[in-house]
Amino acid sequence: MTQLPTHTIKPYTIRRLLASAKLGLAAIPFSVALSLVHGNGISPGSFLLGFMFGFVAGVAELFFFKYWLKGLPFLVHLAGKSLMLVGVMYLTFAVLNLLDVFIDGITWQAYAQAIFQQDTLIGLLEGLGVIAFLLFFVQLDRLLGPGVLLGYVSGRYHRPRQELRIFMFLDLKGSTTLADEMDSDRYFDFLHRYFTEMSEPILETGAEIYKYVGDEIILTWKMRSGLAEDSCVRLFFLIEDQIHAHRDHFLQAYGFVPEFKAGIHAGEVITAQIGELKSEIAYNGDVLNTTARIEALCNELDQKLLVSAELMETLSLGPEYTVAELGPVPLRGKAEALELCAVNRTDHWKA
């Protein structure tokens, strides 16, 4: 049985390392400013120290402490996580200074003075402030989704712009029955785990999360990234593989293994930042309504993945996929039928 290719370093790991590096860069201005405030001037060391401080904070948060204190209110979560990280750094500083005791032979009194001196404690408070600021933006990036914060900061969508985009509407099967059978806490825990398992495939295929609508997720790509390596189609089956890999966990925890269906279509949209009280980057165009109608036909046509024939013509699917042309299919609310294709994976390519 042929296995799909795997990667030594997963895209999610790469993203977290890049995010940690960005936090390192973001910490440099703080390090330089504090160096000037303390009258030490600007030196290469202040740049390096700032980067290392931010990078280490990012690695600690994104790799080790990501889920700690998760259930607490935002401000309590932020304060607790900041105190925890600065405490870990201070403990590391104290342990490293023990080398002076055992190697250089300084007295324990000198050691205590070094780790409790005023400058050290002031630096501790300054580090706490910088970490809180950095973690705030980590949480903000997590809230908005990959790539969205950069769009806000750069002002890319401050003015409406036309774009060609691919959209996928991916919906959970049997969710109504499942919601009736589970209590609300367990059901939303299930949904959280279900969407979490999509993270790696989404990052690997360069998809952007547009919206969560109940148990449905709307994903989008710019045309170039969505067509590259058939990413818009490949994503569906990567998620399927990810869910299958954690099948036992879903059965044990929820008694149910998620199954889903999706529709994919492409077209022109107007992209802009809208809203005053609550801003978001929104897409406006008929392609979204059409994609939603395509996804809604999956049950009726007994298919799990439907792709518009118009988009299929621009893809170059390999032998790992089978494509069945369904011909013109009427769409609810549309005057003209749309040519659709059902896509499945060839049996010997299944993981």
N, C-alpha and C positions, 0 to 999 in steps of 0.2 A: 504494500500500500504506500503510495507516494505521499510524503509529508510536505506541507507547505514550508517554505524557507523560514528559518528563525534567525534572529539577530543576536549577536553577543551582547551588545549594549542596547537596551530597550529605549524607544523614543521618549517614554516618560522619564527615564533616568537622565537622558540627555537634556530634556527640558528643565528638570530640576537643577542640574549642574549649571546650565546657562542662566537660570533664574538666580542661582546663588552668586554667579559671577556678576550679574547685573546689580544685585544688592551690594556686592563689593565695590562696584563703580559708584553706586549711589552713596556709599559711606565715605568716599574720598573727600568730598567738599566739607563734611562735618569734621573729618580728621584735620584737614588743612586749617579750617576756621578755628578749631580748638587749639591747634599748635600756635596760631597767631595770637589768640587770646592769652595764652600762657607765656607769650614773649619768646617762643622758641624759633620763630621764623619758619620759612618754608624749606623743606628738604625732601630728597627722594624718600626718606624714611617715613615722612608723614603720609605720602601717597601710598606707600606699600602697607603701612600699618592700617590705614583706612580700608584698603581693599581687603586685606586679610581678615579684618574685624567683620566686615559685611559678609564676606564669603563664608566664613566659619558660622556666622549667625544663620545664613541661608541654608547651609548644609544641615545644621542642627535642627532647624525648623522643618525643612522639607523632607528630610530623610529619617529623622529620629523622633521628633516631637510633634509631628503633623496632627495626630489625632488626640493628643493630650488636652484635657480640659475642654474638649469639643462641645460638651453639652451646656456649658456655662454661657450667660449673657455676654455679648460682644466685648464690652469694656472690661468685665471681670476676666474674660478669656485673654484679652490683650495684655492686661496688667499681670496676670498670673504667668503667662508664657514669657513675658519680658523679664520678670523677676527670676523665673526659673533659668532662662538662658544666661542672664548676667551672673547668676549664682554659679552656674557651671563654669563660666569663664573665670570667675574669681577663684573658684576651687582649683582650677587648672593652674592659675597663676601661683596660688599658695603651694601646690605640690611641686611645681617647677623650681620654686625658690628653696625647696628642701635640698636641692642639689648643692646649694651654697653651704648648707650645714654639713653635709656628708663628704663633699668633695673639697671645698675651699676651707672648711673648718671654722666658719663663722659661728658665733655663739647663738644660742636659742633666743637670747634677749634681742640681739641684732636682727634675727629672723622675724621676731614678733613686731619689732619696730618697722621693718620693711613692708610687711603685709598690712599693718594697721596704721601706717603713717597717713597724715592728712591728704597728701597728694594722691595716694592710692584710693582713698575713700571718695575723694572728689572725682577722680577718674571713673570710679565705679558708678557714681550717680550720672555722670555724663554718658557713660556707656549704656546705662539703663534708658536714658532718653533717646539715644540713637537707635537702639534696638526696638523700642516701642514704635518709633517712626517707621522703621523698615518693615516691621511686622504688620503695621497698619496697611501698607501698600501690598504686602503679600496677600492679606485677607481681601483687599479690594480687587486685586487681580483674580483671585479665586472666585469672587462673587460675579465679576463681569465675564470671565471666561478667557481662554487663550487668545491673545492678539487684540482684544477689544480695548483694553486700557491704553495701548499704544495708539490706537485710532483716535481715542479721546484726546490724549496728550498732544498728538501731532496735528489735531484739527483736520484730519483727513476728510471727515464727513460733516464739517461745519457748514459747508454749502452742498446742496443736493448734487449728486453726480450719477450718471448713467453707467451701469455695469452689466456685463453678461455674467450670469451666475448659474451654478447648478444647485438644486435644492433636493434634499431627501426628507420626507416625512416618515418617521419610523415609530410604529405604534405597537404597544404590548397587546397580545391576544388574551382574551378571557379576563381582563382586568376587573370588570364589573363584578363577576362572580367571586373573584379573589378578594376584592374589597369587602364584599358581604360576609365572607367566611372568616376574615381576620379582623382583630381589633385595630383601631386606627394607628396605634404606635407600631405594631408589628407590620402593618401594611406599608407605612411610610419608611420603616427600616428596610423592608424588602425593596421598595422603589429606590431607595438610596444605594443599596448594594447593586441593584440591577444597573443603574446609571453609572455607578463607579466602575463596573467591569467594562464599560465602553471607553474609559479614558485612554487606555493604551492604543486601541485601534484608531480612535479619533485623532490622536497625536501622530500616529504613524502615517495616516493618510492625509494629513494637513487640513482636516475639516474644521470648520468653525461652528460652535454651538450658537444658534440664533435664539431659540426659545425652548423652554420646557412647558408643555401644555398638559397638565395632569400627568398621565402615563405616556405621553407622546413627546418625542424630542425632534426638533426641527434643526437640521444641519445644512450647512452651505459651504460651497467652494467657489473661488474664482475659477473661471473656465479652465485656465491653464493648469492649475494645481489639481482640479477635479478630474481632468482627463489624463494627467500624468500617471502612468502605470495603472490606468483604469481605477483610480483611487475611489471614485464615487460608488462603483459597484463592489470593489474589493472590500470596502469598509463593512458592508452588510455581513459578509462571510467571516471577516475577522472578528466581528462582535459575536457571531454564532459560535466560532471556535472558542472564544474567551468564555462564553457562558457554558459551553460544553465542558471546558477544562475545570469549571467550578460546579459542575452538576451535583456532585455529592454534597457540597456545602448547602446549596439551595434546597435540596431534598431534605437534609437533616434539619436545617433552620426553619424552612417555610413549608416543606412538603409539596413544593411546586418548582418546576424548572421553567424559567421564562421562555416563551416563544413569541416571536414578533413578526411583523410584516412591514413592508416599506414601498413607497412609490418614489421614483426619481424622475426629474424633468429639468430642463434648462431654458433660460430665456432672459430677456432684458428686464432689469429692475431699476428703480430710482432709489438710491441709497442716501440716507441723510440722518443726521442727529436731530431727534425731535423731543419735545417735552420741556417744560420749565420746572415744575415741581418734581418730576422724575424723568430724567433724560435717558434715552436709549438710542442705539443705532438701529434704524428700522429700514425694512425693504418694502417697496411698494411696486406691485406689478401683477399682471394676470398669471404669471408663472407660479406664484404661490398657491392661488386658488386651484389651478390646474393640477399641481402636484398633490394637493390635498385630495382632490377628486380621484386621482390615479390610485393613491394609497387606499382610499375607501373601497375600491373595486377588488382588492385582494381576496377578500372572503367570497365575494360573488363569483369570481373566476377561479377560486381554489388555487391561488398562487401566493407565494410569500414575498416575491420581489417583482415589481412591475416597473419597467423603464419605457419612457416614450421612444417610439421608433426614430423620432427626430434626433434625440440625443444619442441613441444607439448607433446611428450612422457616423458619429464622430468618434466613437470608441473603437478599439481594436482588441476585443476580448480574445484571449488565448484559448488553448484546448482544455483548460481547467474549468471552462464555463460552457453550459449549453444554453442556447437561446431559441425560444419558440415564438414565432411571429403570430400574434393573435388577431391581426387585422384591425380594421376600424372598430372602435368600441365607443358607444355613446357615453358621454360624461354628464352627470347631473348638473343642470344649470347651464350647459353649453349647447349652442346651436349645432355645432359640427362634431362628428365623431372624431376620435383621436386614435391614430395607429399606436398600438402598444405591443411590447415584447415582454415575455416572462423569462427571467434569468434564474438558472440554477447552477449548482456546481456539479461537474462530472463526478460520478461515484468514486473513481479511483484517485481523485484529488482531495477527497474529504479527509480531514484530520482524524 
